[in-house]
């Protein structure tokens, strides 16, 4: 992978996840800088990964070849305005903020940009992430290849062609680890309520979730419906549990949750 000086504006969980993937994948830590107003998260990043840190966003962005904008959407305009006097013509800009459309960043930074919108998820931190990417159609193949290689250090990637498709990525992958955490949490709580020790209930639920995901990955020739049917004996225990989920309209509930996730991303596009 080509070595470029990368700076992360913002040192939150997603920056940490990507930095972890980069360093774990062998990217030189001395080529990575994180910037954040407070020291706590910076000190932790420096200690854990050996990267450079600063509390000066302007300094970090000025010296970087790649600027990763990793702040909350409601802070993005303010942060970018403080960087608008920097010449970005030779810099690749990646943003991981949900909702904010690509063209808005040129307004914030008051200049044309070589920009890629990305939407990773937190399993990037352990190399099991999923990232959607959207680039300007005129972006060079070299820049696209660098962004792809950068995000692949944290897991798998997919390119989308339309901005609205990135909102689908948010619903399907960016936000969805929380869906699975909620489901596993609910299983553990049910196990506890039914008399099982919490640690044992967690062991059973987390391993079942891991095994189910691996079966989906390792059997691409089978639909997920086929995999479900293969473990559902007619009139058996699994069938009874699934019938209960169907009675609760689980499928429709999942779709409604994803639709509302997309709606919120669209609202954020109008707000910010």
C-alpha positions, 0 to 999 in steps of 0.5 A: 500500500502506498504511504501517504501522510494521513490525518484524522480530524476527530478522535472518536470511536470511528477514527479509532476503529480505522486507525486500529485497522491501518496499524494492524495492517502494517501501515506506518504509525508515524504517518498517521496523525489524530487531532482533537480538542481534548487530550484524553482520546489523543493520549489513548490513541498515541499509547495504543497505536504509536501515532502522532497526535495534536490538538491543532486541526489546522496544523494536522490538515496542513501537513497531511496528504489525506484528511479524514473528516471524522467529526459529528455532522452537527460540528462538520461545518464549523470544523471545516470553516476553520480549515478553509484557508488551507490549499486542498488541491493536492489532498485527498479528503475522506469523510465518514459523516452520515447524511452530509452530501458530498457537494456540501464539503466544497461549500464548507471548505470554499474550494473544489475537493478530491473527496470520497464519502465513506461509511464504515462501521465499528467492527473495522476496529477488529478487522471485521468491518464493512465500508461503503464508499462513494467518490466523485466521478472524476477522481483519479484511479490512484486516489480511489485505490488508496482509499479502497486499500486504506479501508480494506485494512479494517474489513470488506468494502463496496463502492456505490454510484449514487449518494442515496445508495450510501444511505442504504449502506448506513442502514444495512451496515453502518448502523446495523451492528447495533441491531445485532447487539440489541438482538444478542442483548435481548437473548442474554436477558431472556436467558437470565430471566429464565434462570441461566447465569449471565456469562453462560448465556452470553457465551451461548448467544455470541457463539451462535451469532458468530456461527450463523454469520460464518455459515452465511459467508461460507455458503454463498451458493445458498440463500439465507432463507435456505440456511434458515430452513435447513435448521428448522424441523417441522413442528420442532423447537426452532419452528416454534421460536420462528413462529413467535417472531413471525407473529410479532411481525419481525420482518416488517419491524426490521424493514421499518427500522431501516427505513427510519434509519434512511429517513434520518440520514436524509433529514441530516442532509437537509439539516447540515 
